[in-house]
Amino acid sequence: MRDKKRDDWIYIVDLTLQFGSGREPSLSDFETLYIPDIDYFETYSSFWPETYTPVDSGSYTDLGTDLTTVDYTKSVVDSYGDNIDVEIYAYFYDSDNYTGAQNALYYAYNNHATVQYGTKSAVLDWGSYGSSERQLQLVMTDDDETLIKKALFDRNINTDNFLQIDALGRNADDVQFYMVLSSTFDLRVDIQSFLISYQYDTYENDFTIINDMIIKCTDRFGNIMLPALWSTMTDGRTFVIDDIGSAYTDVSAFNFEFKFTSPAGDDDSDTQTLYLYELGVFSSSNVVFGDYDITLPLPFEPGVCDWYEFGCQAKNTANDFVSWFYEKLDIEQVVGYFDEIIDGGTVVLSLMPDSLVAAFTIIVAGVALAITLSILHKLHSGGD
């Protein structure tokens, strides 16, 4: 039995033995999801990056509702977030009278996020994440996620379109809400700046609920890229963080994290609210998007490329050709015809002698070759 008072023990964990070959979590995942529930650790702070670049949000110009100065030709996120997945989590620290797990349970029963875009809105629940009792994940259907992406990535500031998250008063809980924006495309860009538009309502309370904002990038191996960006949050505003130093490269996901302190028991209001209106992630140069259609057998993973990433653009061009080829020649209909012929021919072949089956196969192969040559000739001659 180890002495908990000792702080010099070294723990060695065989992740392959615990999780299986090929399923080992990254270091950041292990720290985030598993360490908090090990009783040995009395405190936990791996959410906070080891190194960060401080950002003075008050020093940036408040753009208000005018985004005309924002260069969206460099946006890594497509209109309405079509090229990303959105996941939203909440992590709960221990408070004076309750553990993080108890605080999480309280939020799961009593807290609800709201998203609104145009005439549509949805009220969302927090569900158990499964890997840590002090962590929750926002439960979203595909329609809910689409609604959130439209609200946050429509490249327009409209206070009628928002994602609303409440901090509830329960013995001054500490809770950290964080959004993970992971690209469904292959990213080949240098991330250079971030946009955020937000407002909060403290109602009749005297203190600000948002203590800190952290923006973290994650590489394609799941590791946090340091330094992260850290800022205290001033009054609600719209601004672009564009002096982050060295650009982040080979990125697969972005985290926008907000650390709240809930209202205390003697505050006038037991709820305080954060409204998010717009988020943005930008490259250092113009961005070229690939087309993405999950119904087509694309030869390459679609990419988001800097203008000079010609290899990435070549892959997108190949994907575009496949998409055009399918549409131009109505390949799905052609395939359907062949499926009907093959399905019908299978019954006939099952009744034929082997020698006739071999001869029939040779004939069909010849017809297929002739059709292929005819298609290629048609393409070469411009369809004449």
C-alpha positions in Angstrom: 0.0 0.0 0.0 1.5 3.3 -1.1 1.6 6.2 1.2 -0.5 9.0 -0.2 1.6 11.6 1.5 4.5 10.6 -0.7 4.6 12.8 -3.9 7.6 11.2 -5.5 6.0 7.9 -6.7 6.3 7.1 -10.4 3.3 5.3 -11.9 4.0 3.2 -15.0 0.8 2.2 -16.9 0.9 -0.4 -19.8 -1.7 1.2 -22.1 -1.6 -1.7 -24.5 -2.3 -4.2 -21.8 -5.2 -2.0 -20.4 -6.8 -0.9 -23.7 -5.6 -3.4 -26.3 -3.2 -3.1 -29.2 -4.1 -0.2 -31.5 -6.6 1.2 -29.0 -4.2 3.0 -26.7 -5.4 6.5 -25.8 -3.1 9.5 -26.4 -1.4 11.0 -23.4 -3.8 13.9 -23.4 -6.8 11.5 -23.6 -5.4 9.5 -20.7 -4.8 12.5 -18.6 -8.2 14.0 -19.4 -10.5 10.9 -19.2 -8.9 8.4 -16.8 -6.5 10.1 -14.3 -9.3 12.2 -12.6 -11.0 9.1 -11.2 -7.9 7.5 -9.6 -8.2 8.2 -5.9 -4.4 8.7 -5.5 -4.6 12.1 -7.1 -6.1 14.6 -4.7 -6.1 17.4 -7.3 -6.2 17.4 -11.1 -5.1 20.1 -13.5 -4.2 18.5 -16.8 -6.8 20.6 -18.5 -4.4 23.5 -18.1 -1.6 23.3 -20.6 2.0 23.2 -19.5 2.8 26.3 -21.5 0.5 29.0 -22.9 0.6 32.3 -24.7 -1.3 35.0 -22.7 -3.8 36.9 -24.7 -5.3 40.3 -23.6 -8.7 40.1 -25.1 -9.4 43.7 -24.1 -6.6 44.9 -26.4 -8.4 43.8 -29.6 -10.9 45.9 -31.5 -14.5 44.9 -30.8 -16.0 44.2 -34.2 -19.5 44.2 -32.9 -21.8 42.8 -35.5 -19.6 43.8 -38.5 -17.5 40.9 -39.9 -16.7 42.6 -43.2 -13.1 43.1 -42.2 -12.7 39.3 -41.5 -10.9 37.5 -44.4 -12.9 34.4 -44.8 -10.8 33.3 -47.8 -8.5 32.0 -45.1 -11.2 30.3 -43.0 -10.4 26.7 -42.2 -14.1 26.1 -41.3 -16.4 26.0 -44.2 -19.7 27.9 -44.3 -22.1 26.4 -41.7 -19.2 24.1 -40.5 -19.9 21.5 -43.2 -16.3 20.2 -42.9 -16.2 19.7 -39.1 -17.7 17.7 -36.3 -18.7 19.5 -33.1 -18.6 17.8 -29.7 -19.3 19.7 -26.4 -18.2 18.6 -23.0 -18.3 19.7 -19.4 -15.7 18.9 -16.8 -16.4 19.4 -13.1 -13.9 20.2 -10.4 -14.3 19.5 -6.7 -16.1 22.3 -4.8 -16.0 22.9 -1.0 -18.9 20.5 -0.3 -19.2 18.3 -3.3 -16.9 16.2 -5.5 -16.7 16.8 -9.2 -18.7 13.6 -9.8 -21.5 14.9 -7.6 -21.5 18.3 -9.4 -21.7 16.5 -12.8 -24.7 14.5 -11.6 -26.4 17.6 -10.5 -25.8 19.2 -13.9 -27.0 16.1 -15.8 -30.4 16.4 -14.0 -30.8 20.2 -13.9 -28.8 21.9 -16.6 -29.8 22.2 -20.3 -28.1 24.0 -23.2 -30.1 25.8 -25.8 -29.3 26.4 -29.5 -31.3 28.7 -31.7 -31.0 29.5 -35.4 -33.6 31.4 -37.3 -37.0 29.9 -36.4 -35.5 26.6 -35.2 -34.3 25.9 -31.7 -33.5 22.9 -29.5 -33.0 22.2 -25.8 -30.2 19.8 -25.2 -29.4 17.5 -22.2 -26.0 16.6 -20.7 -25.3 12.8 -20.7 -22.7 10.7 -19.1 -19.4 10.5 -21.0 -18.6 7.1 -19.7 -14.9 7.4 -19.0 -15.0 9.8 -16.1 -17.8 10.4 -13.5 -16.9 14.1 -13.4 -17.3 14.6 -17.2 -20.4 15.0 -19.3 -21.1 15.3 -23.0 -23.8 17.3 -24.6 -26.3 14.9 -26.2 -27.0 15.9 -29.8 -28.8 14.4 -32.8 -27.5 15.1 -36.3 -30.1 17.8 -36.6 -29.0 19.3 -33.3 -25.3 19.4 -34.4 -26.3 20.9 -37.8 -28.3 23.6 -35.9 -25.3 24.4 -33.7 -23.0 24.6 -36.7 -25.3 27.0 -38.5 -25.6 29.2 -35.4 -21.8 29.4 -34.9 -20.4 29.3 -38.4 -22.8 31.2 -40.6 -20.3 34.1 -40.8 -22.8 36.5 -39.5 -23.4 38.1 -36.1 -27.1 37.9 -35.2 -28.0 37.8 -31.5 -31.0 35.8 -32.4 -28.7 32.9 -33.4 -26.7 31.5 -30.5 -25.6 28.6 -28.4 -26.6 29.2 -24.8 -24.9 27.5 -21.8 -25.9 28.2 -18.2 -23.7 28.0 -15.1 -25.8 26.9 -12.1 -25.3 28.0 -8.6 -24.5 25.2 -6.3 -22.0 26.0 -3.6 -19.7 27.9 -6.0 -19.0 25.0 -8.4 -16.1 25.2 -10.8 -17.0 23.8 -14.2 -15.1 24.0 -17.5 -17.2 23.8 -20.7 -15.2 23.0 -23.8 -16.0 22.6 -27.5 -14.1 20.2 -29.7 -14.1 21.1 -33.4 -12.6 18.2 -35.3 -12.1 18.4 -39.0 -13.6 15.7 -41.2 -11.1 16.9 -43.9 -7.4 16.4 -44.1 -5.9 19.7 -42.9 -2.8 21.0 -44.6 -2.8 24.5 -43.3 -0.9 26.8 -40.9 -3.4 28.0 -38.3 -2.7 31.7 -37.6 -5.8 33.3 -36.0 -9.1 32.6 -34.2 -12.4 34.5 -34.0 -14.9 34.5 -31.1 -18.1 36.4 -30.5 -19.8 36.0 -27.2 -21.9 37.7 -24.5 -22.8 36.7 -21.0 -25.6 37.6 -18.6 -24.7 37.8 -14.9 -28.3 39.0 -14.1 -28.2 40.8 -10.7 -24.9 39.2 -9.6 -21.7 41.3 -9.0 -19.1 39.0 -10.5 -18.1 37.6 -13.9 -18.8 33.9 -14.4 -16.1 33.3 -17.0 -12.7 33.3 -15.4 -10.7 32.0 -18.3 -10.8 31.1 -22.0 -8.3 28.6 -23.4 -7.8 27.8 -27.1 -5.9 24.6 -27.8 -5.0 22.8 -31.1 -4.6 19.1 -31.3 -2.4 17.3 -33.8 -3.4 14.3 -35.8 -2.0 12.0 -33.2 -4.2 13.5 -30.4 -1.5 15.5 -28.7 -2.0 19.0 -27.5 0.1 21.5 -29.4 1.9 23.9 -27.1 1.9 26.7 -26.3 -1.9 27.0 -26.0 -3.7 30.4 -25.9 -5.1 31.7 -22.6 -7.1 34.8 -21.8 -9.3 36.2 -19.1 -12.7 37.1 -20.5 -13.8 40.8 -20.5 -17.2 42.1 -21.4 -18.9 40.4 -24.2 -17.4 41.2 -27.6 -16.4 40.0 -31.1 -12.7 39.9 -31.8 -10.0 38.1 -33.8 -6.9 36.8 -32.0 -4.2 37.3 -34.7 -0.9 37.6 -32.9 -0.4 34.0 -31.6 3.3 33.8 -32.7 4.2 30.6 -34.5 1.4 29.0 -36.5 0.0 25.6 -35.6 0.6 23.0 -38.3 -0.7 19.5 -38.9 -3.8 20.1 -36.9 -6.8 17.8 -36.6 -9.0 19.5 -33.9 -9.5 22.8 -32.1 -10.7 23.3 -28.5 -12.5 26.4 -27.3 -12.7 26.1 -23.5 -14.4 28.3 -21.0 -13.9 28.0 -17.3 -16.9 29.1 -15.2 -17.4 29.8 -11.5 -21.1 29.2 -10.6 -23.1 31.7 -8.6 -22.7 31.3 -4.8 -25.6 30.5 -2.6 -26.1 34.1 -1.4 -26.1 35.6 -4.9 -29.2 37.3 -6.3 -29.4 34.8 -9.2 -28.6 31.1 -9.1 -28.0 31.1 -12.9 -25.6 32.9 -15.1 -25.5 32.5 -18.9 -22.9 32.4 -21.7 -24.1 33.1 -25.3 -21.8 32.1 -28.1 -22.6 33.8 -31.5 -19.7 33.0 -33.8 -16.4 31.0 -33.8 -13.7 31.0 -36.5 -10.4 29.4 -37.3 -8.1 30.9 -39.9 -5.0 30.0 -41.9 -2.1 32.2 -42.6 -2.9 32.2 -46.3 -5.8 31.6 -48.6 -7.5 28.2 -48.2 -8.6 25.7 -50.9 -11.4 23.3 -49.9 -12.0 19.9 -51.3 -15.5 18.6 -52.1 -16.9 16.0 -49.7 -19.6 13.5 -50.7 -19.7 10.4 -48.5 -21.8 8.6 -51.0 -19.0 8.5 -53.6 -15.9 6.2 -53.5 -13.5 9.1 -53.5 -9.8 8.0 -54.1 -8.4 10.5 -51.5 -9.5 12.0 -48.2 -10.8 15.5 -49.0 -8.4 18.2 -47.9 -8.3 21.8 -46.7 -5.1 23.2 -48.2 -3.1 26.3 -48.2 -2.9 27.8 -51.8 0.7 26.5 -52.2 -0.1 22.9 -51.0 -0.2 21.5 -54.6 -0.1 17.9 -53.5 -3.2 18.4 -51.4 -4.9 20.3 -54.2 -4.0 17.5 -56.7 -5.9 15.0 -54.5 -8.9 17.4 -54.3 -8.8 17.7 -58.1 -8.8 13.9 -58.5 -11.8 13.7 -56.1 -13.5 16.5 -58.2 -13.0 14.4 -61.4 -14.5 11.3 -59.8 -17.5 13.4 -58.6 -17.9 14.9 -62.1 -17.5 11.5 -63.8 -20.2 10.0 -61.6 -22.6 12.9 -62.3 -21.8 13.2 -66.0 -22.2 9.6 -66.9 -24.9 8.8 -64.3 -22.7 5.9 -63.0 -25.2 4.9 -60.3 -27.8 4.2 -63.0 -25.3 2.3 -65.2 -24.3 0.3 -62.1 -27.9 -0.4 -61.4 -28.5 -1.8 -64.9 -25.4 -4.0 -64.6 -26.7 -5.2 -61.2 -30.0 -6.2 -62.8 -28.2 -8.0 -65.6 -25.9 -9.8 -63.2 -28.7 -10.8 -60.8 -30.7 -12.2 -63.7 -27.7 -13.9 -65.3 -26.7 -15.6 -62.1 -29.9 -17.6 -62.1 -29.3 -18.6 -65.7 -25.6 -19.5 -65.1 -26.5 -21.7 -62.2 -28.4 -23.9 -64.7 -25.7 -24.0 -67.4 -22.8 -26.5 -67.8 -19.4 -25.3 -66.7 -18.1 -25.0 -70.3 -20.9 -22.7 -71.3 -20.4 -20.6 -68.1 -16.7 -20.1 -69.1 -17.7 -19.1 -72.7 -20.4 -16.7 -71.4 -17.9 -15.1 -69.0 -15.5 -14.4 -71.9 -18.2 -12.8 -73.9 -19.4 -10.5 -71.1 -15.8 -9.4 -70.4 -15.4 -8.5 -74.1 -18.7 -6.5 -74.0 -17.5 -4.7 -70.8 -14.2 -3.8 -72.5 -16.0 -2.5 -75.5 -18.3 -0.3 -73.4 -15.3 1.1 -71.5 -13.4 2.0 -74.7 -16.6 3.6 -76.0 -16.9 5.8 -72.9 -13.2 6.8 -73.0 -13.6 7.7 -76.7 -16.7 9.8 -75.9 -14.8 11.6 -73.1 -11.8 12.2 -75.4 -14.0 13.6 -78.2 -15.9 16.0 -75.9 -19.1 14.0 -76.0 -19.6 14.4 -79.9 
